[in-house]
Amino acid sequence: MERRAFIKTSCSLCVALSAGLAISTFSSCAPSLIFNAIISENKIAVPLSLFAKSELKIVRVKNYDYDIAVRKEPGEKFLALLMRCTHADNQLTNTGNGFSCSLHGSVFEKDGTVKKGPAEKPLKKFFTEKIADQLIIHLS
Amino acid sequence: MKKLFIAFILVCSACSSFAQSSTNSDDSSQKNLSKILSKTSIGGYGNALYQRDFNSKKSTINLERFVLFVGHNFNNKISLITEIEIEDAKVAGGEAEGEIAIEQAYLKFNFNPNNYLVAGLYLPRIGILNENHLPTNFYGNERNRVETFILPTTWRELGIGFYGALNNFPLSYSAGIVNGLNSAAFEHGSGIREGRFEGRDATANNLAVTGSLQLNKNNFKAQVSGYYGGSVGLAPNQADSLKLTSGILGTPVIIGEADVQYAAKGFSATILATTISIPDASDINRAYANNTPENEFGGYAEVAYNIFQSMNKKWQQELSLFVRYEMLNMNSSIPSNGIIDETLNQQHLVAGLNYFPIRNVVVKADVRLMHTGEENPDLIINPNPAAPPYQQQNTILNVGIGFSF
């Protein structure tokens, strides 16, 4: 009975986790903070219209394991930050008023500066420019 | 069986993302992005403290721990995370103090920016300090007693863990399967702490499942977590001879935890509660006579304020004053073959300061007022007539330093 209980519990966990994975990857069905993008010639294009109602978008780059947080700032400027902890390269969680790392507890402000260590360096910023109705993020 | 098949297919399709598949993307751009990652990173933390026990009138000073992290990125998808810890500065043969231990050593497999899997010796997400235990990240020189003796931080075991987050809602989740505890090693006075294997020769007849949900929303962070695991790793015939229930989840230990943290404008508040249930404690006591309780609980509430908050942010200096109230009972209920020990029913009031001259260096000073229940004379074998009477109240002064990098 113990073996059955364990298999049942573990399988339920597997199903839940797989569902979670599926839900988090199939983002097109829901109104989304996430914008899926591909890289072309070291650049990513994000429609400016995405920021009409929301100051923050998370750009998910195909085949890359870190998101890019793009925030609209006062004066029609944009800030693009790599959501990678500068301490040990872990993925960051968007908290709404900054970013946090679960590996060792580092916290970053919205502008990418370090709020709490052990990280010491701010988040990597990408150069951005507006061309027509697109925001271009330069990755090089 | 159908659920198992569906789960297997879904997990396999997720695992296929590890392969470097060809895409329509610009390959040179991928290489440029890969260069942003450092191949190998080194970090660490440590702390030392002076402690004065006013009851015993004894002072000690100790390099409590020094930990080195080494991380390595094999590629965009797979990395290695390790931590090695030395406690009490040195390990000399035959001496009780001092420990060298691997605190973490696991491979991390990234499915995508939201989801990853770990395999190896890792710290499951239970409580606050188990993941977030750097001395620069908590108030006071000592880790709180609830997350030392109820939740046995730092608690690392061997297994696999899955971590994920939703796309459009700030909810993170984790689940894991690790080796179970060893109830034969439970010790009276330290809860389940001595039952951890910590990566060495763990029994794997008994396993445990862990899970957590964590909400990160603006200034709030809230979490619930749980653990359900077997604590008898003996072969069935050995367990039968001791009248213990063996098997994957035999003689279970069940843990529940919840916490809320708030931080804004220099002010922070934390509250945590946890409970442990060991339904077959009487069987464990009959087999091992280690006075295992049926239930333990603990909780704490803490507030802090950075009085340098309004000063120039570029200073990085912080002077936080804090106060924390902790309550724990390591034998809130005991089986019929147990002996109650009211000294394990404790309250602690800790107040002090953390001063950061720069972000990752801290000077700490705090006072801990401790109150316990009365000593049970039935637990004293061959009492020493010269021993001073047990004192239910005590005051501990701690002054120390901590760092992380």
Chai-1 contact restraints between the chains, C-beta under 6 A:
chainA,res_idxA,chainB,res_idxB,connection_type,confidence,min_distance_angstrom,max_distance_angstrom,comment,restraint_id
A,E2,B,G247,contact,1.0,0.0,6.0,A-B,restraint_1
A,E2,B,I248,contact,1.0,0.0,6.0,A-B,restraint_2
A,E2,B,L249,contact,1.0,0.0,6.0,A-B,restraint_3
A,E2,B,G250,contact,1.0,0.0,6.0,A-B,restraint_4
A,A5,B,L249,contact,1.0,0.0,6.0,A-B,restraint_5
A,F6,B,I248,contact,1.0,0.0,6.0,A-B,restraint_6
A,F6,B,L249,contact,1.0,0.0,6.0,A-B,restraint_7
A,T9,B,V209,contact,1.0,0.0,6.0,A-B,restraint_8
A,C11,B,K3,contact,1.0,0.0,6.0,A-B,restraint_9
A,C11,B,L4,contact,1.0,0.0,6.0,A-B,restraint_10
A,L13,B,A175,contact,1.0,0.0,6.0,A-B,restraint_11
A,C14,B,A7,contact,1.0,0.0,6.0,A-B,restraint_12
A,V15,B,K3,contact,1.0,0.0,6.0,A-B,restraint_13
A,V15,B,A7,contact,1.0,0.0,6.0,A-B,restraint_14
A,L17,B,F162,contact,1.0,0.0,6.0,A-B,restraint_15
A,L17,B,A175,contact,1.0,0.0,6.0,A-B,restraint_16
A,S18,B,A7,contact,1.0,0.0,6.0,A-B,restraint_17
A,S18,B,L10,contact,1.0,0.0,6.0,A-B,restraint_18
A,S18,B,V11,contact,1.0,0.0,6.0,A-B,restraint_19
A,G20,B,G164,contact,1.0,0.0,6.0,A-B,restraint_20
A,L21,B,A14,contact,1.0,0.0,6.0,A-B,restraint_21
A,L21,B,N115,contact,1.0,0.0,6.0,A-B,restraint_22
A,S24,B,N114,contact,1.0,0.0,6.0,A-B,restraint_23
A,S24,B,L166,contact,1.0,0.0,6.0,A-B,restraint_24
A,S24,B,N167,contact,1.0,0.0,6.0,A-B,restraint_25
A,S27,B,N167,contact,1.0,0.0,6.0,A-B,restraint_26
A,A30,B,N168,contact,1.0,0.0,6.0,A-B,restraint_27
A,S32,B,N168,contact,1.0,0.0,6.0,A-B,restraint_28
A,L33,B,N168,contact,1.0,0.0,6.0,A-B,restraint_29
A,I34,B,N167,contact,1.0,0.0,6.0,A-B,restraint_30
A,I38,B,S25,contact,1.0,0.0,6.0,A-B,restraint_31
A,I39,B,S25,contact,1.0,0.0,6.0,A-B,restraint_32
A,I39,B,D26,contact,1.0,0.0,6.0,A-B,restraint_33
A,I39,B,S29,contact,1.0,0.0,6.0,A-B,restraint_34
A,S40,B,D26,contact,1.0,0.0,6.0,A-B,restraint_35
A,N42,B,S29,contact,1.0,0.0,6.0,A-B,restraint_36
A,K62,B,S25,contact,1.0,0.0,6.0,A-B,restraint_37
A,N63,B,T23,contact,1.0,0.0,6.0,A-B,restraint_38
A,Y64,B,L33,contact,1.0,0.0,6.0,A-B,restraint_39
A,D65,B,N76,contact,1.0,0.0,6.0,A-B,restraint_40
A,D65,B,N110,contact,1.0,0.0,6.0,A-B,restraint_41
A,D65,B,P113,contact,1.0,0.0,6.0,A-B,restraint_42
A,Y66,B,P113,contact,1.0,0.0,6.0,A-B,restraint_43
A,D67,B,P113,contact,1.0,0.0,6.0,A-B,restraint_44
A,A88,B,S41,contact,1.0,0.0,6.0,A-B,restraint_45
A,A88,B,G71,contact,1.0,0.0,6.0,A-B,restraint_46
A,D89,B,L37,contact,1.0,0.0,6.0,A-B,restraint_47
A,Q91,B,P113,contact,1.0,0.0,6.0,A-B,restraint_48
A,T93,B,N216,contact,1.0,0.0,6.0,A-B,restraint_49
A,T95,B,N216,contact,1.0,0.0,6.0,A-B,restraint_50
A,G96,B,K217,contact,1.0,0.0,6.0,A-B,restraint_51
A,G96,B,N218,contact,1.0,0.0,6.0,A-B,restraint_52
A,N97,B,N218,contact,1.0,0.0,6.0,A-B,restraint_53
A,S102,B,E131,contact,1.0,0.0,6.0,A-B,restraint_54
A,H104,B,L134,contact,1.0,0.0,6.0,A-B,restraint_55
A,G105,B,N132,contact,1.0,0.0,6.0,A-B,restraint_56
A,G105,B,N137,contact,1.0,0.0,6.0,A-B,restraint_57
A,G117,B,T136,contact,1.0,0.0,6.0,A-B,restraint_58
A,G117,B,R359,contact,1.0,0.0,6.0,A-B,restraint_59
A,G117,B,N360,contact,1.0,0.0,6.0,A-B,restraint_60
A,G117,B,S404,contact,1.0,0.0,6.0,A-B,restraint_61
A,P118,B,N360,contact,1.0,0.0,6.0,A-B,restraint_62
A,P118,B,S404,contact,1.0,0.0,6.0,A-B,restraint_63
A,P118,B,F405,contact,1.0,0.0,6.0,A-B,restraint_64
A,S140,B,N32,contact,1.0,0.0,6.0,A-B,restraint_65
